[in-house]
Amino acid sequence: MDIHFDIIKDTENNQIVVINDLLFKGRRSVDWDAVELYLKEYIGKCAEITETADIIYIGSDFPDEFTHSKDTRTLKGANLYAKANSIGIIKELLEIATNKSFSENYEKKHLNDAKYGWYRYDTRFALPVYDNAGKLERYNVFTARVLVRHDQDGKLYLYDILRTKKETSRPLEQ
């Protein structure tokens, strides 16, 4: 599945991955099993966060966490469809991520896979909005939080993409 996208800068010089093709359109329900299957293609790949030069690996736990996490279950409407449509640009979302922060691991279930804690980064992407005739009107911009675990093997692994939320600022015009 080829996803067409561009990486642009907004008026404040922040990068945004602009998706030109929607995988999930309208108000149909998202087939999260298909999303999980698609995300499995990323397992074993990695991406470098440009701002920090951190190498982020994509492990086998990512597809399941992305599709079945508490965060995903609470999303509704445009934010739900935005998260689903972001699956074709996972590496690009990592590459443009900014604002790295750290937190210790406090959960016993993550003693090994997040032995050295958690990192979070901010990222942004935009999705096209079409009018009733199918003509492109604008792009809505979304923010998301990238959650990365620092494994006992010393590597950083993408764990989930959280808090997908439509920005309330002006959308990108065509």
Secondary structure as GFF3:
##gff-version 3
##sequence-region A 1 174
A	DSSP	beta_strand	5	9	.	.	.	ID=ss1
A	DSSP	beta_strand	15	19	.	.	.	ID=ss2
A	DSSP	alpha_helix	32	39	.	.	.	ID=ss3
A	DSSP	three_ten_helix	40	42	.	.	.	ID=ss4
A	DSSP	beta_strand	46	48	.	.	.	ID=ss5
A	DSSP	beta_strand	55	58	.	.	.	ID=ss6
A	DSSP	alpha_helix	62	68	.	.	.	ID=ss7
A	DSSP	alpha_helix	70	74	.	.	.	ID=ss8
A	DSSP	alpha_helix	77	85	.	.	.	ID=ss9
A	DSSP	three_ten_helix	86	89	.	.	.	ID=ss10
A	DSSP	alpha_helix	90	95	.	.	.	ID=ss11
A	DSSP	beta_strand	98	103	.	.	.	ID=ss12
A	DSSP	three_ten_helix	108	110	.	.	.	ID=ss13
A	DSSP	beta_strand	118	130	.	.	.	ID=ss14
A	DSSP	beta_strand	136	150	.	.	.	ID=ss15
A	DSSP	beta_strand	156	166	.	.	.	ID=ss16
A	DSSP	beta_strand	172	173	.	.	.	ID=ss17
###
